[in-house]
Amino acid sequence: MEGWEALVEGTGAAFYQRLLADDALVVLPMGVLSKEQTVAAFEQATPWGEYRMEDVRCTALPRGGILTYRATARRPGAPAYVAWMTSAYVDEGGGWRMVLHQQTPVETTTG
């Protein structure tokens, strides 16, 4: 939820610069981004106006965890973006770092 709050506040680039592991990958419908590419994209992105997380599931792993949920987000004046999202985290001893994030858009008939 902290990540989404940063994306709404327009501070997503700084937040994910800290959260993403150096070798993290972000898998989006348009391709795979490195940490540097992801942070650069957030620097250019219009902040989200609102978001909702549903069907949140957490799976514990040795030294890590996986978070999966359905997100519905909307930027001002734009239709809703709905996707299943999965993020994998590892405990690097000094805190949690995201190593992988993946999005699968959900087709919707309403905006």
N, C-alpha and C positions, 0 to 999 in steps of 0.2 A: 504494500500500500504506500510506503514511503516513496517508491519510484514513481507511482502514478501522481502523488501529490507534487513531486518535483516537476513532472511534465505539465501539470496544470499551472504551477507557479512560474514556469519558464526557466527553471533551474535544472532541467534534465541533463544537460551536458556536464555540468559540474558534479551532479549526483552520480551519474554513470561513469564518469572518469574515476571516481573513488571506488565504486562498487564492482566494476568489471575487472576480472583478472586480465593480466597483460595479454594472454593468448586466447581470450574469450571469443566466441563466435555468436553472431546474432543471425538467425535464419528467418528471413522474411519472404513474402510471396515474390518479391522482385530479385532476390538473390541472398548471398551470404556476405555479411559485413564483419570486418575485424573490429576490435575495440576502437581504434583510431577513426575508422569510417563511421562507426555508430555515434561516437561523441561529436564528430563533425556534422552529422545529419541532425542531431539534436540542437546544435548551435544555430542551424538554419530553420528549424521547424517552428511552425506556429504552435503556441501552447494549446493544449486540450482545454476545452471549457468545462467538461464534466466527464466522469467515468463511473462505471459500476462493475464490481467483481461478483461473480456468482459461481456456485458449484466449486468452491475452493477445496482443493485436496492437497495434502502434504504427504510425502513419502520420505521416511528417514533412511539414510544410507550411512555406512561407516564413514565418518569424517565429512558428511555432507547431507544434502537433501534435495528433493525435487518438489516444486510448487507448480500445480496445474490449476487453471481456472478459465472461466468464460468471461471475457471482458467486453463491455459495451462502452464505447467512448465517442465523444462528439466534439469537434472543433466548432467555434461559432460560425453559423451560417452554412455548415456542411452536414451531409447525412451522417448517420451513426456508422461507426466502424465496429463490427462484431467479430470476435475471433476467439478461438481456443488458444491459450498461451501456456507455455511450459518453460520454466526456468530451473536450471540446475545450479546448485551452490556447493562450495567446498569451504570447510573451516581451515583457514591457513594459519591457525594459531593466534593470529592477531585480529581475527574477525572473519565474517562471512564474505566470500567473493563469488560473484556470478561467473560461471564458466561457459554457460550456454543458455541462449534464449531462443525460442522458436514460436512462430505464430502461424496458425491455420485459420484463414478467414472463414466465416460462416455466411452462407448466402441468406439474405433476408429479403422479405417482400415489402417491408415498411422501413422508413428512414427514421 
